[in-house]
Amino acid sequence: MPLDARIDEITDRIRERSRERRDGYLRRMRAHAEKGPRRAHLQCGNQAHAYAAMGDQKGDLAADRVANVGIVTAYNDMLSAHAPYKDYPDRIKAAVRAAGCTAQVAGGVPAMCDGVTQGQTGMELSLFSRDVIALAAGVALSHDTFDAALYLGICDKIVPGLVIAAATFGYLPGIFVPAGPMTSGLPNEEKARVRREFAEGKVGREELMRAEMASYHGPGTCTFYGTANSNQMLMEFMGLHLPGASFVNPGTPLRDALTDAAATRATQITALGNAYTPVCDVLDERAYVNGLVGLMATGGSTNLVLHLVAMARASGVVLTCEDFDAVSAITPTMAKVYPNGLADVNHFHAAGGLPFMIGRLLDAGLLHEDVATAAGGGLGAYAQEPKLDGARLSWTDGPQETLNDKILRTPADPFAPTGGLRELRGNLGIGVIKVSAVDAAHRVIEAPAAVFDDQHAVKDAFKRGDLDRDVVVVVRHQGPRANGMPELHSLTPTLSILQGRGYKVALVTDGRMSGASGKVPAAIHVAPEAVAGGLIGKVRDGDLMRVDAESGVLEVVAEGIEARDPAPYDPEANAYGVGRELFEVFRATAGPADQGAGVVV
């Protein structure tokens, strides 16, 4: 089907806005590419150091006869999603060698778990870890000895950080290699119920711990549709995975075959062959619009509003909150995956998953098909799914019909006619809200403000009974320049209880919420943030707040509020402990949320 004119118009607007930045980026990438294989420009001593541990492959590397693939890995065995990567380098090296080429681990990047740091001090480093990952990957690739790169990462900041690095080294081909979700455990809704009951004091910590351990129980990505799994969706919609790779469980023959295939494909798309596909050609404005469509159609993570903007800027593309809103307005919600429904990503995958979604969105004209991808063949290749016939991997057409219409539907019969994210504007500035899991009855909230400077104070007020009323909870001084913009997901059970008691409840913050948050309306990423002079820093208890996800309005009604002095902020309160002192330069130089809250781009 021809491309929907509205998608075309949005893409043209992004292209025109980005023209100068994108042209300069592409000129730099072309200049790098014209120099040929990177190793050819190293001195003999440089090369000897790089090849010293390569045994009988030294000659091939020194002669520039074969492609050398760099592996950038985010392996650690504390993250369940990244633990499977332990054996990937050896597997990749074997597959690359079978293709007649060489591979080396270029370097490792850190990978922190937001599940471990949720509600803890360490969460104040979480967003900035994205920039650290980009920097670390840059160090790994700076040795200039690689013809292509394989990026091993899955979770919340890891994929965005790696994409920023891949775009910066955009003259190199690159493929992202996932490890897949853990098998299904305790249903996410049951886990959420136990969390709410613990917050109310109805169950003890022992029962809470049993529920948490039964939910997060093995290797692989957490099975709810939060930021990690939204990242995996994004890599397919943007053509950086192999088709159908995202949601195949770890430790299965198909998972191993897809890893081998990614390694082999990396050797085929270097500048040494005839299918040269640099990342700079994959990550253009069309790919980002496809990513936005995927985000809206699946009801994905609010964190990607930050990350997509930062990723795009690294590849010369300028995205704004307006683009998210415009795409959301014309993209139907096709999936119901927790927190937007009861299913997890394994159920989603079994119902037809990403091949079904991409195929039907292409049929509806809502995606650009004519894009460069790591797999080749345009985005239509991603409407196929991988299959194993013995040891042979092949791709066949994905399902044409949903296998479970309670989880997955067509654009003609969606769960909602529009996507899951909205832009909010008003005298408080600009923010975003995720509505895909918010009941229609809770999408417009007008109530007095209760203002706090951190999430722990909110919980204390809840325990005292101070929030048993219609209320808009305002948590300020949570932006990137204040304390690194932590997620406030630990407030979800508290606010859900208040909503369940029949009160009108909303959250307004210059911080973030988890990609898995949903049922309580939350106006997040408010910019300008309080410490940058944003009006959110002048809101006081009792001011009338309006959070209107239907009309896209975020405002405070308080006469003379602009003339008020901003609330005091003590930068020393977030300056020390758990490594925060190392990140002072990040807090001082971070950009605003609507520009990705980044440091390195």
C-alpha positions in Angstrom: 0.0 0.0 0.0 1.3 3.6 -0.7 2.7 5.4 2.3 0.1 7.3 4.3 0.3 11.0 3.3 0.4 12.0 7.0 3.5 9.8 7.7 5.1 11.3 4.6 4.3 14.8 5.8 5.8 14.1 9.3 8.9 12.7 7.7 9.3 15.7 5.4 9.0 18.0 8.4 11.7 16.1 10.3 13.9 16.0 7.2 13.6 19.8 6.6 14.2 20.6 10.2 17.3 18.3 10.3 18.7 19.2 6.9 21.8 21.2 8.0 22.7 18.9 10.9 22.1 15.7 8.8 24.1 17.0 5.8 27.0 17.8 8.0 26.8 14.4 9.7 26.7 12.5 6.3 29.7 14.5 5.0 31.7 13.4 7.9 30.6 9.8 7.6 31.4 9.7 3.8 34.8 11.2 4.4 35.6 8.4 6.9 34.3 5.7 4.6 36.3 6.9 1.6 39.5 6.1 3.6 38.8 2.4 3.1 39.4 -0.3 5.7 40.5 1.2 8.9 43.4 -1.1 9.6 45.2 0.0 6.4 46.0 3.4 8.0 47.7 2.0 11.1 51.4 1.9 11.5 53.1 -1.5 11.8 53.6 -1.1 15.5 49.9 -0.1 16.0 48.8 -3.2 14.1 51.2 -5.5 15.9 49.6 -4.5 19.2 46.1 -5.0 17.9 46.8 -8.5 16.5 49.2 -9.9 19.1 46.6 -12.3 20.6 45.1 -13.4 17.3 47.2 -16.5 16.7 47.0 -17.9 13.2 44.7 -15.1 12.0 47.4 -12.4 12.4 48.4 -12.8 8.7 44.8 -12.2 7.5 44.5 -9.1 9.7 47.8 -7.6 8.6 47.1 -8.2 4.9 43.6 -6.6 5.1 42.3 -9.6 3.1 39.3 -10.2 5.3 36.8 -8.3 7.4 37.5 -7.8 11.0 34.3 -7.5 13.2 34.4 -5.7 16.5 32.3 -7.0 19.3 31.1 -4.4 21.9 29.5 -6.2 24.8 27.4 -5.1 27.8 27.8 -8.5 29.5 27.5 -8.9 33.2 25.8 -11.6 35.1 23.9 -9.4 37.5 21.5 -8.4 34.8 19.3 -11.3 33.9 18.9 -9.9 30.4 22.7 -9.7 29.8 23.8 -12.9 31.6 23.3 -14.9 28.3 26.0 -12.8 26.6 28.7 -14.6 28.5 29.3 -17.1 25.8 28.4 -14.8 22.8 31.9 -13.7 21.9 33.2 -17.2 21.4 30.1 -18.1 19.4 30.4 -15.0 17.3 34.1 -15.6 16.6 33.4 -19.1 15.5 30.7 -18.0 13.1 32.8 -15.2 11.7 35.8 -17.5 11.3 33.5 -20.0 9.4 32.7 -17.1 7.1 36.5 -16.7 6.4 36.8 -13.5 8.5 38.0 -12.4 12.0 36.4 -11.0 15.1 37.7 -9.4 18.3 36.1 -8.2 21.4 36.6 -4.4 21.0 35.6 -3.6 24.5 32.9 -3.8 27.2 30.4 -1.2 28.4 28.7 -0.9 31.8 25.1 -2.1 32.1 23.2 -1.2 35.3 19.8 -2.6 36.2 17.1 -0.2 36.9 15.2 -2.9 38.7 18.0 -3.1 41.3 18.3 0.7 41.7 14.6 1.5 41.6 13.8 3.8 44.5 17.4 3.8 45.5 20.2 6.4 45.3 21.9 4.6 42.5 19.0 5.4 40.2 20.4 8.9 40.0 23.2 7.5 37.8 20.8 5.6 35.6 20.0 8.0 32.8 23.6 9.3 32.6 24.8 5.7 32.2 23.4 6.0 28.7 26.1 8.6 27.9 28.8 6.6 29.7 27.9 3.6 27.6 28.2 5.7 24.4 31.6 7.0 25.6 32.8 3.5 26.5 31.7 2.1 23.2 33.5 5.0 21.5 36.7 4.1 23.3 36.3 0.5 22.2 35.9 1.4 18.6 38.6 4.1 18.6 41.3 1.6 17.9 40.2 1.9 14.3 40.8 -1.8 13.5 37.3 -2.9 12.6 35.2 -3.2 9.4 31.9 -3.7 11.1 30.6 -4.0 14.7 28.2 -6.2 16.6 26.5 -4.6 19.6 25.5 -6.8 22.5 23.0 -5.0 24.7 19.3 -5.0 25.6 18.2 -3.1 28.7 17.1 0.4 29.4 20.0 2.7 28.8 22.3 0.2 27.1 20.7 0.0 23.7 20.3 3.8 23.4 23.9 4.3 24.5 25.1 1.8 22.0 23.0 3.3 19.2 24.5 6.7 20.0 28.0 5.2 19.6 27.0 3.2 16.5 25.7 6.5 14.9 28.9 8.3 15.9 30.9 5.6 14.1 28.2 5.5 11.4 30.6 4.8 8.6 30.9 1.3 10.1 28.1 -1.3 9.5 26.6 -2.5 12.7 24.1 -5.1 13.9 22.5 -5.3 17.3 22.4 -8.8 18.8 19.7 -9.5 21.4 19.5 -12.4 23.9 15.7 -12.6 24.3 13.2 -12.6 27.2 13.1 -15.0 30.1 10.4 -17.5 30.0 7.1 -16.5 31.6 6.9 -16.6 35.4 4.4 -15.2 37.9 1.9 -13.0 36.0 2.8 -9.4 36.1 -0.6 -8.3 37.3 -0.3 -10.7 40.3 3.1 -9.3 41.1 1.6 -5.7 41.0 -1.2 -6.9 43.3 1.3 -8.1 45.9 3.3 -4.8 45.6 0.1 -2.8 46.3 -0.8 -5.0 49.3 2.7 -4.6 50.7 2.4 -0.8 50.3 -0.8 -1.0 52.3 0.7 -3.2 55.0 -1.6 -6.1 54.1 1.2 -8.5 53.4 4.8 -8.8 54.7 8.2 -8.6 53.1 8.4 -12.4 52.9 5.4 -12.7 50.7 6.6 -9.7 48.6 9.9 -11.3 48.1 8.3 -14.6 47.0 6.3 -12.8 44.4 9.3 -10.8 43.1 11.5 -13.9 42.8 8.7 -15.8 41.0 8.4 -13.0 38.5 12.1 -12.4 37.9 13.2 -16.0 37.9 15.8 -16.7 35.2 18.1 -15.5 32.4 16.7 -13.1 29.8 14.8 -9.8 29.7 12.0 -9.1 32.2 8.8 -10.1 30.5 6.8 -7.0 30.9 6.7 -4.4 28.2 9.0 -1.8 29.7 12.0 0.0 28.3 14.1 -3.1 27.7 11.6 -4.8 25.5 10.6 -1.5 23.9 14.3 -1.2 22.9 14.1 -4.6 21.2 11.0 -3.6 19.3 12.7 -0.5 18.2 15.8 -2.3 16.8 13.6 -4.3 14.5 11.4 -1.4 13.4 14.6 0.6 12.7 16.3 -2.3 10.9 19.3 -2.9 13.3 18.3 -6.4 14.3 17.9 -9.4 12.1 14.2 -9.9 11.4 12.3 -11.6 14.2 15.3 -11.7 16.6 13.9 -9.7 19.5 11.7 -12.1 21.5 13.3 -15.6 21.0 14.1 -17.0 24.5 17.8 -17.5 25.6 19.4 -20.9 25.4 17.3 -22.2 22.5 18.5 -23.5 19.2 16.8 -20.7 17.3 18.4 -18.1 19.6 21.9 -19.6 18.8 21.1 -19.7 15.1 20.1 -16.1 15.1 23.3 -15.1 16.8 25.4 -17.0 14.3 23.4 -15.4 11.5 24.0 -11.9 12.8 27.7 -12.6 13.0 27.8 -13.9 9.5 25.7 -11.0 8.2 28.1 -8.5 9.7 30.9 -9.9 7.5 28.8 -9.5 4.4 27.9 -5.8 4.8 31.4 -4.3 5.2 33.0 -1.9 2.7 35.2 -4.9 1.6 32.2 -6.5 -0.2 29.3 -5.5 -2.5 26.6 -5.0 0.2 28.2 -2.2 2.2 25.5 -1.0 4.6 26.9 1.6 7.1 24.8 2.5 10.1 24.6 6.1 8.9 22.5 4.9 5.9 20.2 2.9 8.2 19.6 5.6 10.8 17.9 8.3 8.7 14.7 10.2 9.3 12.6 7.4 7.8 14.0 4.9 10.2 13.2 7.2 13.2 9.6 7.7 12.0 9.3 3.9 11.7 10.6 3.7 15.3 8.0 6.2 16.4 5.2 4.2 14.8 6.4 1.0 16.5 6.5 2.8 19.8 3.0 4.0 19.5 1.5 0.9 18.0 2.9 -1.2 20.8 2.2 1.2 23.7 5.9 1.3 24.5 8.1 3.0 27.1 8.0 6.7 27.9 11.8 6.5 28.3 12.1 6.2 24.6 10.9 9.8 24.3 14.2 10.8 25.8 16.3 8.1 24.1 15.0 8.4 20.6 15.7 12.2 20.6 19.3 11.6 21.8 19.8 8.7 19.4 18.5 10.8 16.5 20.7 13.8 17.3 23.8 11.5 17.2 22.8 10.6 13.6 22.0 14.1 12.5 18.2 13.9 12.9 16.3 16.4 15.0 13.2 15.0 16.7 10.8 16.9 18.9 8.0 16.1 21.2 5.7 17.4 18.5 6.8 14.5 16.3 5.9 11.9 19.0 2.5 13.5 19.4 1.8 13.7 15.6 2.7 10.0 15.0 0.7 8.9 18.1 -2.4 10.7 16.7 -2.4 8.6 13.5 -1.0 5.3 14.8 -3.5 2.7 16.2 -2.6 0.8 19.4 -2.3 -2.8 18.2 -0.9 -4.5 21.3 -2.0 -5.2 24.8 1.1 -6.2 26.8 1.6 -5.5 30.5 1.3 -2.9 31.9 -1.2 -2.1 29.0 -2.7 -5.6 29.3 -2.3 -8.9 31.1 -0.1 -10.6 28.5 3.7 -10.6 28.6 6.1 -10.4 25.7 6.2 -14.2 25.3 2.5 -14.2 24.8 2.8 -11.3 22.4 5.5 -13.1 20.4 3.3 -16.3 20.3 0.3 -14.3 19.0 2.3 -13.1 16.0 4.6 -10.5 17.5 6.7 -8.1 15.6 6.5 -9.8 12.2 2.7 -9.6 12.3 2.8 -5.9 13.4 5.3 -4.8 10.9 3.5 -6.6 8.1 0.1 -5.1 8.9 1.5 -1.6 9.5 3.2 -1.8 6.1 -0.1 -2.9 4.6 -1.7 0.1 6.1 0.9 2.5 4.7 2.1 3.6 8.2 5.7 2.5 7.8 8.5 3.4 5.3 9.4 0.2 3.5 12.1 1.7 1.4 14.8 1.9 4.1 18.2 0.5 4.4 18.5 -2.3 7.0 21.1 -4.5 8.5 19.3 -7.5 6.9 18.9 -5.9 3.5 15.8 -5.9 1.4 14.0 -3.0 3.0 11.6 -3.2 6.0 9.5 -5.8 4.3 12.0 -8.4 5.4 11.0 -7.7 9.0 7.5 -9.0 8.3 9.1 -12.4 8.1 9.9 -14.7 11.0 12.9 -17.0 11.5 12.5 -20.7 11.4 14.8 -23.7 11.9 14.7 -26.7 9.7 17.2 -29.0 11.5 20.3 -26.8 11.6 19.2 -24.6 8.7 17.9 -21.1 9.5 15.5 -19.5 7.1 12.8 -16.8 7.1 9.2 -17.3 6.1 6.3 -14.9 5.9 5.0 -14.0 9.3 1.3 -14.6 10.3 -1.3 -12.7 8.3 -3.9 -13.0 11.1 -3.5 -12.5 14.8 -3.4 -15.7 16.8 -4.9 -14.0 19.9 -7.0 -10.8 19.4 -6.9 -10.1 23.1 -3.2 -9.4 22.8 -2.6 -8.3 19.1 -4.9 -6.8 16.5 -4.8 -5.2 13.1 -4.7 -1.5 12.4 -8.3 -1.8 11.1 -9.5 -3.3 14.5 -7.2 -1.8 17.1 -7.4 -1.6 20.9 -7.4 2.2 20.4 -7.4 4.4 17.3 -4.3 6.3 18.4 -1.0 5.6 20.1 0.0 5.4 23.7 1.9 8.7 24.2 0.8 12.3 24.3 2.6 15.6 24.4 1.5 18.0 27.1 1.9 21.8 27.0 0.9 24.6 29.2 2.3 27.2 31.5 4.4 24.5 33.3 6.2 24.0 30.0 6.3 20.8 28.0 6.0 17.2 29.1 4.7 13.8 28.0 2.2 11.3 29.3 1.6 7.6 28.6 -2.1 6.8 28.3 -2.1 3.4 26.8 -2.8 1.8 30.2 -4.7 4.7 31.7 -8.5 4.3 31.8 -10.4 7.0 29.9 -12.0 8.0 33.3 -8.6 9.0 34.6 -7.2 11.0 31.6 -8.3 14.4 32.8 -7.4 15.3 36.4 -8.0 18.6 38.0 -7.1 18.8 41.7 -5.0 20.7 44.3 -1.2 20.1 44.3 0.7 18.3 47.0 4.4 19.3 46.4 7.4 17.2 47.3 11.1 17.3 46.7 11.7 13.5 46.5 9.7 10.3 46.3 10.4 9.2 49.8 8.5 12.3 51.1 5.5 11.2 49.0 5.5 7.8 50.6 5.8 9.2 54.1 2.8 11.5 53.4 0.8 8.5 52.1 1.5 6.6 55.3 0.3 9.5 57.4 -2.9 9.6 55.4 -2.2 13.1 54.0 -2.9 12.1 50.5 -6.3 10.5 51.0 -8.1 13.0 48.7 -8.2 14.2 45.1 -4.6 15.3 44.5 -1.9 16.0 41.9 1.4 14.9 43.4 4.1 17.2 42.2 7.7 15.9 42.6 10.2 18.5 41.6 14.0 18.7 41.5 14.1 15.4 39.7 15.4 16.6 36.4 18.7 15.8 34.7 20.5 18.9 36.1 19.2 18.4 39.6 19.9 14.8 40.4 20.2 12.9 37.1 16.5 12.4 36.4 15.8 9.1 38.3 12.7 7.0 37.6 10.0 7.4 40.2 8.5 4.0 39.6 8.5 3.1 43.3 5.6 5.6 43.6 3.4 3.4 41.3 1.9 1.2 44.1 1.3 4.2 46.3 -0.5 6.3 43.7 -2.4 3.2 42.4 -3.8 2.6 45.9 -5.1 6.2 46.1 -6.7 5.8 42.7 -8.2 2.5 43.7 -9.8 4.3 46.7 -11.8 6.4 44.3 -9.7 9.6 44.4 -8.6 11.6 41.3 -4.9 11.2 41.3 -2.1 12.3 38.9 1.7 12.8 39.1 3.6 15.8 37.7 7.4 15.7 37.8 10.5 16.9 36.0 11.8 13.3 36.5 10.9 10.0 34.8 8.6 7.1 35.4 9.5 3.5 34.5 8.7 2.3 31.1 6.4 -0.2 32.8 4.3 2.4 34.6 0.8 3.0 33.3 -2.5 3.1 35.2 -2.0 6.4 37.0 -1.7 9.4 34.8 1.8 10.8 35.0 3.0 14.0 33.4 6.7 13.4 33.2 9.9 14.9 31.7 8.5 18.4 32.5 10.8 21.0 30.9 12.2 23.4 31.8 13.0 21.5 35.0 12.8 23.3 38.4 16.5 24.0 38.8 16.6 25.5 35.3 14.0 28.0 36.1 10.9 26.0 35.2 7.6 27.0 36.7 7.3 23.6 38.4 9.8 25.0 40.9 7.2 27.6 42.0 4.2 25.4 42.5 3.0 25.3 46.1 0.7 23.0 48.1 -2.9 23.7 47.2 -2.4 25.3 43.8 -4.9 24.0 41.3 -3.3 21.7 38.8 -4.8 20.4 35.5 -3.4 17.3 33.7 -5.5 16.8 30.6 -4.2 13.9 28.4 -7.2 14.4 26.0 -6.5 18.0 25.1 -2.7 17.8 25.8 -2.8 20.5 28.6 -0.5 20.7 31.6 -1.0 23.8 33.7 -1.2 25.3 37.1 -3.9 27.8 38.0 -2.4 30.2 40.6 -2.5 33.9 40.5 0.9 35.6 40.5 2.8 32.3 40.4 5.4 33.7 38.0 6.5 36.3 40.6 7.1 33.7 43.3 10.6 32.8 44.4 11.6 29.3 43.3 11.7 26.6 45.9 15.1 26.3 47.4 17.3 23.5 46.1 20.4 22.1 47.8 22.8 20.7 45.1 24.9 19.1 47.9 22.0 16.8 48.7 22.6 14.8 45.5 26.3 15.3 45.1 27.8 12.5 47.1 27.5 8.7 47.7 27.1 5.7 45.4 29.3 7.4 42.8 27.3 10.5 42.4 30.4 12.7 43.0 31.8 11.3 39.7 28.8 12.6 37.8 29.0 16.2 38.8 30.1 17.2 35.3 27.1 15.3 33.8 24.6 17.1 36.0 26.2 20.5 35.2 26.1 20.0 31.4 23.0 17.8 30.8 20.6 19.1 28.2 16.8 19.6 28.8 14.5 16.6 28.7 12.8 17.7 25.4 16.2 17.5 23.8 17.0 14.0 25.1 18.6 15.0 28.5 22.0 14.1 27.0 25.6 15.1 27.7 27.5 13.7 24.7 25.2 14.9 21.8 
